[in-house]
Amino acid sequence: MHRDPERLNARLRQSDSPGPAVEDHGRVVTTNFRAAAFYRQAQQAADPSVTATALRDAVIADPGFGLAVADLAAITGGPPSPTGGRPMSWERHHIEVVRTAAAGNVSRATDLLREHLASVGCDPLALRIVAGLRRRVGNLDGLEDFSAKLPGCHRARWEAVP
């Protein structure tokens, strides 16, 4: 699924848009429109440095944006920070997955990710974070079935990430 950079830039400029802020799959996120736009960039990025930059921008736009805070800490190895607000149910599950992975609990993170993906269908950042942990510890068993089950929206990006 190709994203139009002009459309994304227009969304970044919108601050008083009608309706809720959403992530790449249309799920409501508990943040502002600007932070949500940066989060979508992170979800779509194939390059880890682009992902980290977009997450940093999302946290700058909304320091209480739990998804971005948890993902950035997990990706950069930073300490877990408290998340603000009242996250949506899917956001709470995502945060639990990435924090468990960041803590180094491979099997628990993998189990939580399976449950999470069964519920939401696709969550590219949670998948990348758990996959990154499994690569670091040298345990890639079972990752193939994750990538095979991904919807077409992120399958190509997943296969392109080393």
DAGICOR-V664314 format. One record per backbone hydrogen bond with DSSP energy under -1.0 kcal/mol. CO is the residue of the C=O (numbers start at 1). NH is the residue of the N-H. Records with the same first field share a line. If there is no record, write none. Layout:
# DAGICOR-V664314
CO->NH + NH
This chain:
# DAGICOR-V664314
4->8
5->9
6->10
7->11
8->12
9->13
21->29
23->26
27->23
29->31
32->36
33->37
34->38
35->39
36->40
37->41
38->42
39->43
40->44
41->45
47->51
48->52
49->53
50->54
51->55
52->56
53->57
54->58
55->59
56->60
57->61
58->62
62->65
64->66
65->69
66->70
67->71
68->72
69->73
70->74
71->75
72->76
73->77
88->92
89->93
90->94
91->95
92->96
93->97
94->98
95->99
96->100
97->101
98->102
99->103
100->105
101->104
104->106
105->109
106->110
107->111
108->112
109->113
110->114
111->115
112->116
113->117
114->118
115->119
116->120
117->121
120->122
123->127
124->128
125->129
126->130
127->131
128->132
129->133
130->134
131->135
132->136
133->137
134->139
140->143
143->147
144->148
145->149
151->154
154->158
155->159
156->160
157->161
